Amino acid sequence: MTLHVGIDVGGTFTDAVALVDGRAIRGKAFSTKDVTTGILGALQVLQERAGMGEAEFFSSVDRFVLGNTIVTNAVDEQKYAAVGLLTTQGFRDTLRIARSARTDERDPHKMSAPVDIVERRRIVEVAERVDAHGQVLVPLSEERIATAVDALLATGVEAVAVCLLWSFRNPVHEQAIGDYLQAQHPDLPFTLSSALTPVYREYERMVTTALDAAVKPIVASHFEHLAEELRSRGLRTRVQIMQVHGGFLSVEETSKAPISMFNSGPVGGVTGARLLGQQLGRRRVLTADMGGTSLDAAAIMDDEFRLLPRAEIGGLPTSLTAVDIETIGAGGGSLAWVDGRGLLRVGPHSAGSTPGPACYGKGGTRPAVTDAALVLGLINADFYLGGTVALYEHDARAAIRKHVADPLGITEEAAAEGIYRLSTSQMSNALRKITVNRGHDPREFTLVGFGGACGLFAASIAAEAGVQEVVIPRNAAVFSAYGLMHADSVFSAVRTSPWTMQQPAAELDEEFAGLEQRAQAWFEAEGIPTERRELYREADMKFVGQIFEVTTRLPAGTFTEADKDELRARFVADYEDEFGAGTAWTETEILLVNSRVRAIGRSDVQQVHLVDGADAETHEISRRSIIEPLTGKRTEVDVHRGFGGPGRAAGPCLLEEPDTTVYVPSGATVELTDDGHFLMRLDAGL
């Protein structure tokens, strides 16, 4: 027997998928504050549905992959460990100066202070200096290190970030501090910028280093608890963690740089959508992952998702490379409210899993998007999560009446419709940001909608954004967990190494050769077979005089003088893809700033032949009165269970699955793909 397990920890639910000899089994449990309890609850559901005892289940797991919100939640809520920062004398206020701390409009009269990662009293300068060429100008003694560390410890720090000027050119001083901390304070977590992100731009490097150190104690406590619980149940395989760049690392590697786990769950969904697009022959795919807390959207073009250098985390620029995901606070648990101007608002605050929407009956008194869907009739209160979770419509109505309907002087149904349409509008704007705002026509894309709540909204979101085809995966409610199992292991080695076309090609090739040695060492440490190893050389490049770079892939193999023209042509093409045809400064010299090697260990994933329960489906059809949210009209609609029976229907109708419901609006049609997914085609007039 071959058993693979994928877990995605969300803000409201923890989703789980097990692949057992080509059969997909899915399960859900409410997420918990300690993360581990929610994961164990979801694993218990899988175990029961697989018909296996605990010892048999855990000992049979061949692969265990995890996407989680530990780091994402810490950053979003700004709940960090007490972190201290050691930096070069004279640079204590780099985090506060930032990039002038202005808004996106760059209005000097609208100044906004950056978020505090490190309290100023916990920033200590050390007398040392390395110049831009890596030459030591002011040596750093152990006595100065001891004095600086003692000053930090006196402030009660739980972790230390070390970011010295020009350390990416010569890390000798940062390494000396690291050696001292390891020897004198072995239990104190620390992060060296030269090890984490050896690239230029001291502000972004300092932000990344401080964030990493700030989440290390939090991650360590969660992982230690999780690892202990899994081991005690008999898990023998290595736990792999999804990273912000779209690939896996082992728990051991992740613990060295936990900030790379930011957004790890949503990345799994993007990976799964890319695979689904390939299977359906769709080259341009938009993803909409709507769970209980947020909506995450991404674009996939020509089978590739976009990677962002200098990704923003918690509103702060970093030096990390990340999958480009647009996130907004719009999910099934997003709270609806009326502001001081008498205007309806939805989100960004969420009811979470506790107390949850009012209809959960767990003490929540504020109306959420799920409450609105229930009042509109889109959700069957007796079949939520297959009937395992009871919903209370009277509680949903009471919350909507008190907090929305009465303040606006409208009926409960009108208020529910307004909540639905406003949240739909907000989510469609997220799709526009990654299409229209970047020069892409949304009509050329297929929307893949997943997450437990997306089936109710996907058609409406697509219609408003201009997308005319929607796919809802059969396992939509746990699709991110499923996608996690189809991601590869990825390691990135990067270094700032300025180079121009006037310099010998051999100098650049030497830089990449050194990075490839690090990548090969990673392959060996992770035990990735030779036949599944891939290496790619990439460079962050710009025209001389510009501030930011564009990433370009180099020709394969040894870089020679003959490859310079091809590299220039590739960079110009990538530049114009990013900024538009004719924007390249072709008469200007090109500067290569960062050299990067991406090492990929291709995953050996089971092919799914059957979704659990699909072979036993019997078609049932009933009628239900709903209020169509796009028209506001009450109407009787067909409600299908076991849609494999008819395989095709016209809207308006509802498709009820055990863990999700799909709303098909008037004018739209729905049919099953060959693999059993729901394919909706929308009337262009919707």
Disulfide bonds with the S-S distance in Angstrom:
none
